[in-house]
Amino acid sequence: MSEQPFWGGTIRKLWPSESDKFRDHLLRLDKDSRRMRFAHAVSDNFIDDYAGRMNEMGAIVYGYLEGGEVRAVAELKKLGDTWGQEAEAAFSVEPGYQEKGIGTELMGRVIRAGRNRSVNHLYMSCLAENRKMQAIARKHEADLRFEYGEVIGEIVPIDPNYFSILAEAMDDRVGYLLAVLDVSRERTKKAA
Ligand SMILES: CC(C)(COP(=O)(O)OP(=O)(O)OC[C@H]1O[C@@H](n2cnc3c(N)ncnc32)[C@H](O)[C@@H]1OP(=O)(O)O)[C@@H](O)C(=O)NCCC(=O)NCCS
């Protein structure tokens, strides 16, 4: 069972300049988590390249940060050049941080971000054996179907409203302050 949130860290959107933290997080995933995340085994070089394209992809990336390190991530990716009706989501939580409710919380943020961009089909795919991912998708009322050994989850976010937009904007303000604190903490650490 999940423990109570919060877990000693914070969730906020990552800045474009934080792609190295995103990369370090993906590199820390163990072999099995990497395979579950990318649906096949991936090398360090693959991850390096993938994380380097974080900004080009124009994705919204939420991170769970503890002690200045990103320990979990949720990516919301558009399927074309601009935000349209369809988008894709992907999740990764480092082994020591799994099953504490972080993935569930991140999925909530991603659904709200999709909703606020008028996405009405949010897809996520995972290996059929990935029961944890399917469990959190079900908690968010995803429609799950099996296709060629994978499970495709589809969530239909409801239309945005004043409150959903305000909630994301408030989170972003807090996230901005937390990011500034992270940067200043890192500078102090480097200077010491
Ligand atoms: C899948 C993943 C994102 C889930 O994140 P998480 O933080 O561990 O998830 P949560 O703690 O929020 O929820 C996990 C749920 O799975 C349930 N669960 C765990 N093992 C399970 C199993 N074998 N069968 C069914 N449910 C299971 C837990 O009980 C929990 O549900 P609960 O909160 O109702 O008790 C994370 O495990 C991960 O990053 N895995 C590797 C990468 C990956 O698989 N990414 C998804 C593909 S994009």
PDBQT file of the ligand as one rigid body, heavy atoms in Angstrom, charges set to zero:
ROOT
HETATM    1  C1  LIG A 201       5.044   2.543 -12.803  1.00  0.00    +0.000 C 
HETATM    2  C2  LIG A 201       5.536   3.630 -11.863  1.00  0.00    +0.000 C 
HETATM    3  C3  LIG A 201       5.586   4.956 -12.621  1.00  0.00    +0.000 C 
HETATM    4  C4  LIG A 201       4.555   3.743 -10.688  1.00  0.00    +0.000 C 
HETATM    5  O1  LIG A 201       4.993   4.767  -9.818  1.00  0.00    +0.000 OA
HETATM    6  P1  LIG A 201       4.854   4.590  -8.241  1.00  0.00    +0.000 P 
HETATM    7  O2  LIG A 201       5.225   5.856  -7.609  1.00  0.00    +0.000 OA
HETATM    8  O3  LIG A 201       5.606   3.380  -7.847  1.00  0.00    +0.000 OA
HETATM    9  O4  LIG A 201       3.282   4.331  -8.145  1.00  0.00    +0.000 OA
HETATM   10  P2  LIG A 201       2.284   4.569  -6.902  1.00  0.00    +0.000 P 
HETATM   11  O5  LIG A 201       2.985   4.318  -5.622  1.00  0.00    +0.000 OA
HETATM   12  O6  LIG A 201       1.640   5.898  -7.063  1.00  0.00    +0.000 OA
HETATM   13  O7  LIG A 201       1.191   3.485  -7.181  1.00  0.00    +0.000 OA
HETATM   14  C5  LIG A 201       1.550   2.143  -7.414  1.00  0.00    +0.000 C 
HETATM   15  C6  LIG A 201       0.304   1.304  -7.250  1.00  0.00    +0.000 C 
HETATM   16  O8  LIG A 201       0.567   0.016  -7.827  1.00  0.00    +0.000 OA
HETATM   17  C7  LIG A 201       0.118  -0.963  -6.904  1.00  0.00    +0.000 C 
HETATM   18  N1  LIG A 201       0.899  -2.174  -7.188  1.00  0.00    +0.000 N 
HETATM   19  C8  LIG A 201       2.175  -2.432  -6.851  1.00  0.00    +0.000 A 
HETATM   20  N2  LIG A 201       2.512  -3.662  -7.311  1.00  0.00    +0.000 NA
HETATM   21  C9  LIG A 201       1.427  -4.149  -7.959  1.00  0.00    +0.000 A 
HETATM   22  C10 LIG A 201       1.133  -5.366  -8.638  1.00  0.00    +0.000 A 
HETATM   23  N3  LIG A 201       2.063  -6.323  -8.769  1.00  0.00    +0.000 N 
HETATM   24  N4  LIG A 201      -0.092  -5.526  -9.165  1.00  0.00    +0.000 NA
HETATM   25  C11 LIG A 201      -1.052  -4.576  -9.064  1.00  0.00    +0.000 A 
HETATM   26  N5  LIG A 201      -0.828  -3.385  -8.411  1.00  0.00    +0.000 NA
HETATM   27  C12 LIG A 201       0.388  -3.194  -7.870  1.00  0.00    +0.000 A 
HETATM   28  C13 LIG A 201       0.396  -0.375  -5.550  1.00  0.00    +0.000 C 
HETATM   29  O9  LIG A 201      -0.355  -1.015  -4.545  1.00  0.00    +0.000 OA
HETATM   30  C14 LIG A 201      -0.040   1.086  -5.789  1.00  0.00    +0.000 C 
HETATM   31  O10 LIG A 201      -1.433   1.217  -5.688  1.00  0.00    +0.000 OA
HETATM   32  P3  LIG A 201      -2.122   1.827  -4.309  1.00  0.00    +0.000 P 
HETATM   33  O11 LIG A 201      -1.544   3.188  -4.120  1.00  0.00    +0.000 OA
HETATM   34  O12 LIG A 201      -3.578   1.871  -4.641  1.00  0.00    +0.000 OA
HETATM   35  O13 LIG A 201      -1.770   0.889  -3.224  1.00  0.00    +0.000 OA
HETATM   36  C15 LIG A 201       6.942   3.304 -11.271  1.00  0.00    +0.000 C 
HETATM   37  O14 LIG A 201       6.873   2.074 -10.627  1.00  0.00    +0.000 OA
HETATM   38  C16 LIG A 201       8.059   3.277 -12.321  1.00  0.00    +0.000 C 
HETATM   39  O15 LIG A 201       8.632   4.299 -12.642  1.00  0.00    +0.000 OA
HETATM   40  N6  LIG A 201       8.356   2.101 -12.883  1.00  0.00    +0.000 N 
HETATM   41  C17 LIG A 201       9.402   2.002 -13.900  1.00  0.00    +0.000 C 
HETATM   42  C18 LIG A 201       9.098   2.770 -15.184  1.00  0.00    +0.000 C 
HETATM   43  C19 LIG A 201       7.696   2.500 -15.695  1.00  0.00    +0.000 C 
HETATM   44  O16 LIG A 201       7.185   1.402 -15.562  1.00  0.00    +0.000 OA
HETATM   45  N7  LIG A 201       7.091   3.506 -16.304  1.00  0.00    +0.000 N 
HETATM   46  C20 LIG A 201       5.757   3.357 -16.836  1.00  0.00    +0.000 C 
HETATM   47  C21 LIG A 201       5.768   3.210 -18.323  1.00  0.00    +0.000 C 
HETATM   48  S1  LIG A 201       5.714   4.772 -19.107  1.00  0.00    +0.000 SA
ENDROOT
TORSDOF 0
